[in-house]
Amino acid sequence: MTKFTCHLKKYRQLAGMTQEELAEKVNVRRETIVRLEAGRYNPSLKLAIDIARAVKAPIEEIFVFD
């Protein structure tokens, strides 16, 4: 699995969303958001794009792949 740094928590909070709200908006479970924020889950391209659109931030700033 490719290593990456996830800045999702920062952008989610800037968007004023809870983990649950973001999860509902991108159609995943809250646990998926928790794992993403902890850097323990490598998102699919579709999920990464959906998240970037939901929090209105550039995908390459949210997910930084090594």
mmCIF file of the N, C-alpha and C atoms, coordinates in Angstrom:
data_MODEL
# 
_entry.id   MODEL 
# 
loop_
_atom_site.group_PDB 
_atom_site.id 
_atom_site.type_symbol 
_atom_site.label_atom_id 
_atom_site.label_alt_id 
_atom_site.label_comp_id 
_atom_site.label_asym_id 
_atom_site.label_entity_id 
_atom_site.label_seq_id 
_atom_site.pdbx_PDB_ins_code 
_atom_site.Cartn_x 
_atom_site.Cartn_y 
_atom_site.Cartn_z 
_atom_site.occupancy 
_atom_site.B_iso_or_equiv 
_atom_site.pdbx_formal_charge 
_atom_site.auth_seq_id 
_atom_site.auth_comp_id 
_atom_site.auth_asym_id 
_atom_site.auth_atom_id 
_atom_site.pdbx_PDB_model_num 
ATOM 1   N N  . MET A 1 1  ? 0.841   -1.179 0.000  1.00 0.00 ? 1  MET A N  1 
ATOM 2   C CA . MET A 1 1  ? 0.000   0.000  0.000  1.00 0.00 ? 1  MET A CA 1 
ATOM 3   C C  . MET A 1 1  ? 0.889   1.245  0.000  1.00 0.00 ? 1  MET A C  1 
ATOM 4   N N  . THR A 1 2  ? 0.520   2.223  -0.795 1.00 0.00 ? 2  THR A N  1 
ATOM 5   C CA . THR A 1 2  ? 1.260   3.470  -0.888 1.00 0.00 ? 2  THR A CA 1 
ATOM 6   C C  . THR A 1 2  ? 1.076   4.273  0.399  1.00 0.00 ? 2  THR A C  1 
ATOM 7   N N  . LYS A 1 3  ? 2.184   4.818  0.895  1.00 0.00 ? 3  LYS A N  1 
ATOM 8   C CA . LYS A 1 3  ? 2.124   5.650  2.098  1.00 0.00 ? 3  LYS A CA 1 
ATOM 9   C C  . LYS A 1 3  ? 1.633   7.040  1.719  1.00 0.00 ? 3  LYS A C  1 
ATOM 10  N N  . PHE A 1 4  ? 0.826   7.625  2.588  1.00 0.00 ? 4  PHE A N  1 
ATOM 11  C CA . PHE A 1 4  ? 0.375   8.984  2.333  1.00 0.00 ? 4  PHE A CA 1 
ATOM 12  C C  . PHE A 1 4  ? 0.097   9.712  3.641  1.00 0.00 ? 4  PHE A C  1 
ATOM 13  N N  . THR A 1 5  ? 0.121   11.019 3.543  1.00 0.00 ? 5  THR A N  1 
ATOM 14  C CA . THR A 1 5  ? -0.233  11.874 4.665  1.00 0.00 ? 5  THR A CA 1 
ATOM 15  C C  . THR A 1 5  ? -1.611  12.438 4.358  1.00 0.00 ? 5  THR A C  1 
ATOM 16  N N  . CYS A 1 6  ? -2.486  12.395 5.324  1.00 0.00 ? 6  CYS A N  1 
ATOM 17  C CA . CYS A 1 6  ? -3.853  12.846 5.120  1.00 0.00 ? 6  CYS A CA 1 
ATOM 18  C C  . CYS A 1 6  ? -4.127  14.081 5.980  1.00 0.00 ? 6  CYS A C  1 
ATOM 19  N N  . HIS A 1 7  ? -4.532  15.146 5.323  1.00 0.00 ? 7  HIS A N  1 
ATOM 20  C CA . HIS A 1 7  ? -4.865  16.390 6.020  1.00 0.00 ? 7  HIS A CA 1 
ATOM 21  C C  . HIS A 1 7  ? -6.377  16.596 6.054  1.00 0.00 ? 7  HIS A C  1 
ATOM 22  N N  . LEU A 1 8  ? -7.112  15.514 5.953  1.00 0.00 ? 8  LEU A N  1 
ATOM 23  C CA . LEU A 1 8  ? -8.566  15.593 5.887  1.00 0.00 ? 8  LEU A CA 1 
ATOM 24  C C  . LEU A 1 8  ? -9.171  16.257 7.111  1.00 0.00 ? 8  LEU A C  1 
ATOM 25  N N  . LYS A 1 9  ? -8.697  15.927 8.290  1.00 0.00 ? 9  LYS A N  1 
ATOM 26  C CA . LYS A 1 9  ? -9.290  16.487 9.508  1.00 0.00 ? 9  LYS A CA 1 
ATOM 27  C C  . LYS A 1 9  ? -9.268  18.008 9.468  1.00 0.00 ? 9  LYS A C  1 
ATOM 28  N N  . LYS A 1 10 ? -8.139  18.573 9.070  1.00 0.00 ? 10 LYS A N  1 
ATOM 29  C CA . LYS A 1 10 ? -7.987  20.030 8.983  1.00 0.00 ? 10 LYS A CA 1 
ATOM 30  C C  . LYS A 1 10 ? -9.034  20.628 8.041  1.00 0.00 ? 10 LYS A C  1 
ATOM 31  N N  . TYR A 1 11 ? -9.147  20.070 6.839  1.00 0.00 ? 11 TYR A N  1 
ATOM 32  C CA . TYR A 1 11 ? -10.070 20.617 5.849  1.00 0.00 ? 11 TYR A CA 1 
ATOM 33  C C  . TYR A 1 11 ? -11.532 20.344 6.206  1.00 0.00 ? 11 TYR A C  1 
ATOM 34  N N  . ARG A 1 12 ? -11.791 19.216 6.848  1.00 0.00 ? 12 ARG A N  1 
ATOM 35  C CA . ARG A 1 12 ? -13.161 18.916 7.292  1.00 0.00 ? 12 ARG A CA 1 
ATOM 36  C C  . ARG A 1 12 ? -13.588 19.935 8.338  1.00 0.00 ? 12 ARG A C  1 
ATOM 37  N N  . GLN A 1 13 ? -12.699 20.220 9.292  1.00 0.00 ? 13 GLN A N  1 
ATOM 38  C CA . GLN A 1 13 ? -13.017 21.184 10.335 1.00 0.00 ? 13 GLN A CA 1 
ATOM 39  C C  . GLN A 1 13 ? -13.168 22.591 9.759  1.00 0.00 ? 13 GLN A C  1 
ATOM 40  N N  . LEU A 1 14 ? -12.323 22.961 8.804  1.00 0.00 ? 14 LEU A N  1 
ATOM 41  C CA . LEU A 1 14 ? -12.461 24.266 8.156  1.00 0.00 ? 14 LEU A CA 1 
ATOM 42  C C  . LEU A 1 14 ? -13.807 24.391 7.436  1.00 0.00 ? 14 LEU A C  1 
ATOM 43  N N  . ALA A 1 15 ? -14.308 23.273 6.932  1.00 0.00 ? 15 ALA A N  1 
ATOM 44  C CA . ALA A 1 15 ? -15.608 23.260 6.258  1.00 0.00 ? 15 ALA A CA 1 
ATOM 45  C C  . ALA A 1 15 ? -16.762 23.210 7.259  1.00 0.00 ? 15 ALA A C  1 
ATOM 46  N N  . GLY A 1 16 ? -16.446 23.088 8.547  1.00 0.00 ? 16 GLY A N  1 
ATOM 47  C CA . GLY A 1 16 ? -17.470 23.061 9.583  1.00 0.00 ? 16 GLY A CA 1 
ATOM 48  C C  . GLY A 1 16 ? -18.297 21.786 9.607  1.00 0.00 ? 16 GLY A C  1 
ATOM 49  N N  . MET A 1 17 ? -17.671 20.692 9.232  1.00 0.00 ? 17 MET A N  1 
ATOM 50  C CA . MET A 1 17 ? -18.383 19.416 9.169  1.00 0.00 ? 17 MET A CA 1 
ATOM 51  C C  . MET A 1 17 ? -17.880 18.451 10.232 1.00 0.00 ? 17 MET A C  1 
ATOM 52  N N  . THR A 1 18 ? -18.797 17.630 10.731 1.00 0.00 ? 18 THR A N  1 
ATOM 53  C CA . THR A 1 18 ? -18.409 16.540 11.620 1.00 0.00 ? 18 THR A CA 1 
ATOM 54  C C  . THR A 1 18 ? -18.012 15.349 10.753 1.00 0.00 ? 18 THR A C  1 
ATOM 55  N N  . GLN A 1 19 ? -17.402 14.351 11.377 1.00 0.00 ? 19 GLN A N  1 
ATOM 56  C CA . GLN A 1 19 ? -17.067 13.132 10.645 1.00 0.00 ? 19 GLN A CA 1 
ATOM 57  C C  . GLN A 1 19 ? -18.329 12.485 10.095 1.00 0.00 ? 19 GLN A C  1 
ATOM 58  N N  . GLU A 1 20 ? -19.374 12.478 10.892 1.00 0.00 ? 20 GLU A N  1 
ATOM 59  C CA . GLU A 1 20 ? -20.643 11.867 10.482 1.00 0.00 ? 20 GLU A CA 1 
ATOM 60  C C  . GLU A 1 20 ? -21.247 12.603 9.278  1.00 0.00 ? 20 GLU A C  1 
ATOM 61  N N  . GLU A 1 21 ? -21.217 13.920 9.305  1.00 0.00 ? 21 GLU A N  1 
ATOM 62  C CA . GLU A 1 21 ? -21.769 14.707 8.193  1.00 0.00 ? 21 GLU A CA 1 
ATOM 63  C C  . GLU A 1 21 ? -21.000 14.453 6.900  1.00 0.00 ? 21 GLU A C  1 
ATOM 64  N N  . LEU A 1 22 ? -19.682 14.430 6.998  1.00 0.00 ? 22 LEU A N  1 
ATOM 65  C CA . LEU A 1 22 ? -18.873 14.159 5.817  1.00 0.00 ? 22 LEU A CA 1 
ATOM 66  C C  . LEU A 1 22 ? -19.132 12.749 5.298  1.00 0.00 ? 22 LEU A C  1 
ATOM 67  N N  . ALA A 1 23 ? -19.195 11.796 6.200  1.00 0.00 ? 23 ALA A N  1 
ATOM 68  C CA . ALA A 1 23 ? -19.457 10.408 5.803  1.00 0.00 ? 23 ALA A CA 1 
ATOM 69  C C  . ALA A 1 23 ? -20.777 10.299 5.043  1.00 0.00 ? 23 ALA A C  1 
ATOM 70  N N  . GLU A 1 24 ? -21.808 10.941 5.553  1.00 0.00 ? 24 GLU A N  1 
ATOM 71  C CA . GLU A 1 24 ? -23.112 10.906 4.879  1.00 0.00 ? 24 GLU A CA 1 
ATOM 72  C C  . GLU A 1 24 ? -23.034 11.547 3.500  1.00 0.00 ? 24 GLU A C  1 
ATOM 73  N N  . LYS A 1 25 ? -22.317 12.644 3.406  1.00 0.00 ? 25 LYS A N  1 
ATOM 74  C CA . LYS A 1 25 ? -22.222 13.380 2.140  1.00 0.00 ? 25 LYS A CA 1 
ATOM 75  C C  . LYS A 1 25 ? -21.508 12.578 1.055  1.00 0.00 ? 25 LYS A C  1 
ATOM 76  N N  . VAL A 1 26 ? -20.518 11.759 1.442  1.00 0.00 ? 26 VAL A N  1 
ATOM 77  C CA . VAL A 1 26 ? -19.753 10.978 0.448  1.00 0.00 ? 26 VAL A CA 1 
ATOM 78  C C  . VAL A 1 26 ? -20.142 9.492  0.454  1.00 0.00 ? 26 VAL A C  1 
ATOM 79  N N  . ASN A 1 27 ? -21.198 9.158  1.177  1.00 0.00 ? 27 ASN A N  1 
ATOM 80  C CA . ASN A 1 27 ? -21.763 7.801  1.184  1.00 0.00 ? 27 ASN A CA 1 
ATOM 81  C C  . ASN A 1 27 ? -20.812 6.721  1.682  1.00 0.00 ? 27 ASN A C  1 
ATOM 82  N N  . VAL A 1 28 ? -20.171 6.995  2.829  1.00 0.00 ? 28 VAL A N  1 
ATOM 83  C CA . VAL A 1 28 ? -19.362 5.982  3.502  1.00 0.00 ? 28 VAL A CA 1 
ATOM 84  C C  . VAL A 1 28 ? -19.740 5.984  4.979  1.00 0.00 ? 28 VAL A C  1 
ATOM 85  N N  . ARG A 1 29 ? -19.215 5.017  5.719  1.00 0.00 ? 29 ARG A N  1 
ATOM 86  C CA . ARG A 1 29 ? -19.452 4.986  7.163  1.00 0.00 ? 29 ARG A CA 1 
ATOM 87  C C  . ARG A 1 29 ? -18.508 5.958  7.861  1.00 0.00 ? 29 ARG A C  1 
ATOM 88  N N  . ARG A 1 30 ? -18.893 6.426  9.019  1.00 0.00 ? 30 ARG A N  1 
ATOM 89  C CA . ARG A 1 30 ? -18.049 7.342  9.789  1.00 0.00 ? 30 ARG A CA 1 
ATOM 90  C C  . ARG A 1 30 ? -16.693 6.708  10.077 1.00 0.00 ? 30 ARG A C  1 
ATOM 91  N N  . GLU A 1 31 ? -16.672 5.402  10.274 1.00 0.00 ? 31 GLU A N  1 
ATOM 92  C CA . GLU A 1 31 ? -15.424 4.696  10.556 1.00 0.00 ? 31 GLU A CA 1 
ATOM 93  C C  . GLU A 1 31 ? -14.417 4.856  9.417  1.00 0.00 ? 31 GLU A C  1 
ATOM 94  N N  . THR A 1 32 ? -14.911 4.964  8.194  1.00 0.00 ? 32 THR A N  1 
ATOM 95  C CA . THR A 1 32 ? -14.025 5.180  7.051  1.00 0.00 ? 32 THR A CA 1 
ATOM 96  C C  . THR A 1 32 ? -13.346 6.538  7.162  1.00 0.00 ? 32 THR A C  1 
ATOM 97  N N  . ILE A 1 33 ? -14.092 7.551  7.573  1.00 0.00 ? 33 ILE A N  1 
ATOM 98  C CA . ILE A 1 33 ? -13.529 8.890  7.758  1.00 0.00 ? 33 ILE A CA 1 
ATOM 99  C C  . ILE A 1 33 ? -12.496 8.863  8.882  1.00 0.00 ? 33 ILE A C  1 
ATOM 100 N N  . VAL A 1 34 ? -12.808 8.158  9.954  1.00 0.00 ? 34 VAL A N  1 
ATOM 101 C CA . VAL A 1 34 ? -11.863 8.029  11.076 1.00 0.00 ? 34 VAL A CA 1 
ATOM 102 C C  . VAL A 1 34 ? -10.559 7.409  10.585 1.00 0.00 ? 34 VAL A C  1 
ATOM 103 N N  . ARG A 1 35 ? -10.656 6.329  9.829  1.00 0.00 ? 35 ARG A N  1 
ATOM 104 C CA . ARG A 1 35 ? -9.453  5.645  9.324  1.00 0.00 ? 35 ARG A CA 1 
ATOM 105 C C  . ARG A 1 35 ? -8.678  6.517  8.337  1.00 0.00 ? 35 ARG A C  1 
ATOM 106 N N  . LEU A 1 36 ? -9.385  7.270  7.508  1.00 0.00 ? 36 LEU A N  1 
ATOM 107 C CA . LEU A 1 36 ? -8.715  8.186  6.584  1.00 0.00 ? 36 LEU A CA 1 
ATOM 108 C C  . LEU A 1 36 ? -7.932  9.249  7.348  1.00 0.00 ? 36 LEU A C  1 
ATOM 109 N N  . GLU A 1 37 ? -8.584  9.861  8.332  1.00 0.00 ? 37 GLU A N  1 
ATOM 110 C CA . GLU A 1 37 ? -7.933  10.920 9.101  1.00 0.00 ? 37 GLU A CA 1 
ATOM 111 C C  . GLU A 1 37 ? -6.720  10.407 9.870  1.00 0.00 ? 37 GLU A C  1 
ATOM 112 N N  . ALA A 1 38 ? -6.735  9.139  10.232 1.00 0.00 ? 38 ALA A N  1 
ATOM 113 C CA . ALA A 1 38 ? -5.610  8.540  10.948 1.00 0.00 ? 38 ALA A CA 1 
ATOM 114 C C  . ALA A 1 38 ? -4.520  8.042  9.985  1.00 0.00 ? 38 ALA A C  1 
ATOM 115 N N  . GLY A 1 39 ? -4.788  8.130  8.680  1.00 0.00 ? 39 GLY A N  1 
ATOM 116 C CA . GLY A 1 39 ? -3.816  7.659  7.694  1.00 0.00 ? 39 GLY A CA 1 
ATOM 117 C C  . GLY A 1 39 ? -3.744  6.152  7.598  1.00 0.00 ? 39 GLY A C  1 
ATOM 118 N N  . ARG A 1 40 ? -4.823  5.468  8.006  1.00 0.00 ? 40 ARG A N  1 
ATOM 119 C CA . ARG A 1 40 ? -4.843  3.999  7.988  1.00 0.00 ? 40 ARG A CA 1 
ATOM 120 C C  . ARG A 1 40 ? -5.694  3.438  6.852  1.00 0.00 ? 40 ARG A C  1 
ATOM 121 N N  . TYR A 1 41 ? -6.093  4.309  5.927  1.00 0.00 ? 41 TYR A N  1 
ATOM 122 C CA . TYR A 1 41 ? -6.940  3.857  4.826  1.00 0.00 ? 41 TYR A CA 1 
ATOM 123 C C  . TYR A 1 41 ? -6.553  4.625  3.572  1.00 0.00 ? 41 TYR A C  1 
ATOM 124 N N  . ASN A 1 42 ? -6.292  3.913  2.507  1.00 0.00 ? 42 ASN A N  1 
ATOM 125 C CA . ASN A 1 42 ? -5.920  4.509  1.228  1.00 0.00 ? 42 ASN A CA 1 
ATOM 126 C C  . ASN A 1 42 ? -7.198  4.606  0.397  1.00 0.00 ? 42 ASN A C  1 
ATOM 127 N N  . PRO A 1 43 ? -7.698  5.823  0.160  1.00 0.00 ? 43 PRO A N  1 
ATOM 128 C CA . PRO A 1 43 ? -8.996  5.958  -0.513 1.00 0.00 ? 43 PRO A CA 1 
ATOM 129 C C  . PRO A 1 43 ? -8.923  5.652  -2.007 1.00 0.00 ? 43 PRO A C  1 
ATOM 130 N N  . SER A 1 44 ? -10.049 5.244  -2.542 1.00 0.00 ? 44 SER A N  1 
ATOM 131 C CA . SER A 1 44 ? -10.153 5.098  -3.994 1.00 0.00 ? 44 SER A CA 1 
ATOM 132 C C  . SER A 1 44 ? -10.126 6.498  -4.593 1.00 0.00 ? 44 SER A C  1 
ATOM 133 N N  . LEU A 1 45 ? -9.850  6.582  -5.871 1.00 0.00 ? 45 LEU A N  1 
ATOM 134 C CA . LEU A 1 45 ? -9.823  7.879  -6.543 1.00 0.00 ? 45 LEU A CA 1 
ATOM 135 C C  . LEU A 1 45 ? -11.192 8.554  -6.450 1.00 0.00 ? 45 LEU A C  1 
ATOM 136 N N  . LYS A 1 46 ? -12.248 7.793  -6.637 1.00 0.00 ? 46 LYS A N  1 
ATOM 137 C CA . LYS A 1 46 ? -13.601 8.359  -6.576 1.00 0.00 ? 46 LYS A CA 1 
ATOM 138 C C  . LYS A 1 46 ? -13.879 8.930  -5.195 1.00 0.00 ? 46 LYS A C  1 
ATOM 139 N N  . LEU A 1 47 ? -13.538 8.188  -4.144 1.00 0.00 ? 47 LEU A N  1 
ATOM 140 C CA . LEU A 1 47 ? -13.777 8.675  -2.789 1.00 0.00 ? 47 LEU A CA 1 
ATOM 141 C C  . LEU A 1 47 ? -12.944 9.920  -2.509 1.00 0.00 ? 47 LEU A C  1 
ATOM 142 N N  . ALA A 1 48 ? -11.696 9.928  -2.940 1.00 0.00 ? 48 ALA A N  1 
ATOM 143 C CA . ALA A 1 48 ? -10.834 11.093 -2.724 1.00 0.00 ? 48 ALA A CA 1 
ATOM 144 C C  . ALA A 1 48 ? -11.418 12.328 -3.416 1.00 0.00 ? 48 ALA A C  1 
ATOM 145 N N  . ILE A 1 49 ? -11.913 12.165 -4.634 1.00 0.00 ? 49 ILE A N  1 
ATOM 146 C CA . ILE A 1 49 ? -12.522 13.281 -5.367 1.00 0.00 ? 49 ILE A CA 1 
ATOM 147 C C  . ILE A 1 49 ? -13.794 13.741 -4.664 1.00 0.00 ? 49 ILE A C  1 
ATOM 148 N N  . ASP A 1 50 ? -14.637 12.805 -4.247 1.00 0.00 ? 50 ASP A N  1 
ATOM 149 C CA . ASP A 1 50 ? -15.873 13.161 -3.547 1.00 0.00 ? 50 ASP A CA 1 
ATOM 150 C C  . ASP A 1 50 ? -15.581 13.936 -2.267 1.00 0.00 ? 50 ASP A C  1 
ATOM 151 N N  . ILE A 1 51 ? -14.573 13.503 -1.527 1.00 0.00 ? 51 ILE A N  1 
ATOM 152 C CA . ILE A 1 51 ? -14.198 14.183 -0.283 1.00 0.00 ? 51 ILE A CA 1 
ATOM 153 C C  . ILE A 1 51 ? -13.689 15.585 -0.581 1.00 0.00 ? 51 ILE A C  1 
ATOM 154 N N  . ALA A 1 52 ? -12.819 15.716 -1.569 1.00 0.00 ? 52 ALA A N  1 
ATOM 155 C CA . ALA A 1 52 ? -12.275 17.026 -1.928 1.00 0.00 ? 52 ALA A CA 1 
ATOM 156 C C  . ALA A 1 52 ? -13.392 17.992 -2.306 1.00 0.00 ? 52 ALA A C  1 
ATOM 157 N N  . ARG A 1 53 ? -14.347 17.510 -3.053 1.00 0.00 ? 53 ARG A N  1 
ATOM 158 C CA . ARG A 1 53 ? -15.489 18.359 -3.433 1.00 0.00 ? 53 ARG A CA 1 
ATOM 159 C C  . ARG A 1 53 ? -16.338 18.716 -2.217 1.00 0.00 ? 53 ARG A C  1 
ATOM 160 N N  . ALA A 1 54 ? -16.534 17.770 -1.325 1.00 0.00 ? 54 ALA A N  1 
ATOM 161 C CA . ALA A 1 54 ? -17.372 18.010 -0.141 1.00 0.00 ? 54 ALA A CA 1 
ATOM 162 C C  . ALA A 1 54 ? -16.773 19.060 0.787  1.00 0.00 ? 54 ALA A C  1 
ATOM 163 N N  . VAL A 1 55 ? -15.456 19.039 0.950  1.00 0.00 ? 55 VAL A N  1 
ATOM 164 C CA . VAL A 1 55 ? -14.814 20.004 1.862  1.00 0.00 ? 55 VAL A CA 1 
ATOM 165 C C  . VAL A 1 55 ? -14.268 21.215 1.105  1.00 0.00 ? 55 VAL A C  1 
ATOM 166 N N  . LYS A 1 56 ? -14.471 21.231 -0.217 1.00 0.00 ? 56 LYS A N  1 
ATOM 167 C CA . LYS A 1 56 ? -14.051 22.351 -1.068 1.00 0.00 ? 56 LYS A CA 1 
ATOM 168 C C  . LYS A 1 56 ? -12.576 22.680 -0.918 1.00 0.00 ? 56 LYS A C  1 
ATOM 169 N N  . ALA A 1 57 ? -11.753 21.651 -1.091 1.00 0.00 ? 57 ALA A N  1 
ATOM 170 C CA . ALA A 1 57 ? -10.302 21.806 -1.003 1.00 0.00 ? 57 ALA A CA 1 
ATOM 171 C C  . ALA A 1 57 ? -9.654  20.977 -2.108 1.00 0.00 ? 57 ALA A C  1 
ATOM 172 N N  . PRO A 1 58 ? -8.475  21.396 -2.567 1.00 0.00 ? 58 PRO A N  1 
ATOM 173 C CA . PRO A 1 58 ? -7.778  20.631 -3.616 1.00 0.00 ? 58 PRO A CA 1 
ATOM 174 C C  . PRO A 1 58 ? -7.383  19.235 -3.113 1.00 0.00 ? 58 PRO A C  1 
ATOM 175 N N  . ILE A 1 59 ? -7.651  18.261 -3.933 1.00 0.00 ? 59 ILE A N  1 
ATOM 176 C CA . ILE A 1 59 ? -7.375  16.873 -3.570 1.00 0.00 ? 59 ILE A CA 1 
ATOM 177 C C  . ILE A 1 59 ? -5.908  16.671 -3.194 1.00 0.00 ? 59 ILE A C  1 
ATOM 178 N N  . GLU A 1 60 ? -5.005  17.349 -3.912 1.00 0.00 ? 60 GLU A N  1 
ATOM 179 C CA . GLU A 1 60 ? -3.576  17.164 -3.649 1.00 0.00 ? 60 GLU A CA 1 
ATOM 180 C C  . GLU A 1 60 ? -3.120  17.804 -2.342 1.00 0.00 ? 60 GLU A C  1 
ATOM 181 N N  . GLU A 1 61 ? -3.953  18.647 -1.749 1.00 0.00 ? 61 GLU A N  1 
ATOM 182 C CA . GLU A 1 61 ? -3.628  19.200 -0.433 1.00 0.00 ? 61 GLU A CA 1 
ATOM 183 C C  . GLU A 1 61 ? -4.184  18.342 0.701  1.00 0.00 ? 61 GLU A C  1 
ATOM 184 N N  . ILE A 1 62 ? -5.235  17.596 0.404  1.00 0.00 ? 62 ILE A N  1 
ATOM 185 C CA . ILE A 1 62 ? -5.840  16.717 1.410  1.00 0.00 ? 62 ILE A CA 1 
ATOM 186 C C  . ILE A 1 62 ? -5.039  15.422 1.525  1.00 0.00 ? 62 ILE A C  1 
ATOM 187 N N  . PHE A 1 63 ? -4.747  14.817 0.379  1.00 0.00 ? 63 PHE A N  1 
ATOM 188 C CA . PHE A 1 63 ? -4.049  13.540 0.336  1.00 0.00 ? 63 PHE A CA 1 
ATOM 189 C C  . PHE A 1 63 ? -2.673  13.737 -0.305 1.00 0.00 ? 63 PHE A C  1 
ATOM 190 N N  . VAL A 1 64 ? -1.627  13.616 0.486  1.00 0.00 ? 64 VAL A N  1 
ATOM 191 C CA . VAL A 1 64 ? -0.268  13.824 -0.009 1.00 0.00 ? 64 VAL A CA 1 
ATOM 192 C C  . VAL A 1 64 ? 0.432   12.459 -0.033 1.00 0.00 ? 64 VAL A C  1 
ATOM 193 N N  . PHE A 1 65 ? 0.642   11.930 -1.235 1.00 0.00 ? 65 PHE A N  1 
ATOM 194 C CA . PHE A 1 65 ? 1.243   10.623 -1.389 1.00 0.00 ? 65 PHE A CA 1 
ATOM 195 C C  . PHE A 1 65 ? 2.753   10.726 -1.469 1.00 0.00 ? 65 PHE A C  1 
ATOM 196 N N  . ASP A 1 66 ? 3.438   9.837  -0.755 1.00 0.00 ? 66 ASP A N  1 
ATOM 197 C CA . ASP A 1 66 ? 4.902   9.796  -0.763 1.00 0.00 ? 66 ASP A CA 1 
ATOM 198 C C  . ASP A 1 66 ? 5.422   9.119  -2.012 1.00 0.00 ? 66 ASP A C  1 
# 
